[in-house]
């Protein structure tokens, strides 16, 4: 096993034939660009800062998806559209990211 950040991914099953694909690991360099903001927001009442940290991390981790719009048409993956995911889906993505990247946070 390489200690360099691998290219492997993990699919998060959303049901209804939808999924989000995230990187199974992230490099220290990539993570360090957002971790300070995430850490600063953890345990604070500043919900906006916490959500911004969640979004920044998701933008680094999510590499693909199969998601459908209200009419059932598949929406092409676009990293700029991650911020448009619903809150429940983002929290699911965040939970998976924490379990993969920060194993000491496992519940």
Secondary structure in CASP SS format (residue, H / E / C, confidence):
PFRMAT SS
TARGET T0000
AUTHOR 0000-0000-0000
METHOD secondary structure of the structure
MODEL  1
X C 1.00
X C 1.00
X C 1.00
X C 1.00
X C 1.00
X C 1.00
X C 1.00
X C 1.00
X E 1.00
X E 1.00
X E 1.00
X E 1.00
X E 1.00
X E 1.00
X E 1.00
X C 1.00
X C 1.00
X E 1.00
X E 1.00
X E 1.00
X E 1.00
X E 1.00
X E 1.00
X C 1.00
X C 1.00
X C 1.00
X C 1.00
X H 1.00
X H 1.00
X H 1.00
X H 1.00
X H 1.00
X H 1.00
X H 1.00
X H 1.00
X H 1.00
X H 1.00
X H 1.00
X H 1.00
X H 1.00
X H 1.00
X C 1.00
X C 1.00
X C 1.00
X C 1.00
X C 1.00
X H 1.00
X H 1.00
X H 1.00
X H 1.00
X H 1.00
X H 1.00
X H 1.00
X H 1.00
X H 1.00
X H 1.00
X H 1.00
X H 1.00
X H 1.00
X H 1.00
X H 1.00
X E 1.00
X E 1.00
X E 1.00
X E 1.00
X E 1.00
X E 1.00
X E 1.00
X C 1.00
X C 1.00
X C 1.00
X C 1.00
X C 1.00
X E 1.00
X E 1.00
X C 1.00
X C 1.00
X C 1.00
X H 1.00
X H 1.00
X H 1.00
X H 1.00
X H 1.00
X H 1.00
X C 1.00
X C 1.00
X H 1.00
X H 1.00
X H 1.00
X H 1.00
X H 1.00
X H 1.00
X H 1.00
X H 1.00
X H 1.00
X H 1.00
X H 1.00
X H 1.00
X H 1.00
X H 1.00
X H 1.00
X C 1.00
X H 1.00
X H 1.00
X H 1.00
X C 1.00
X C 1.00
END
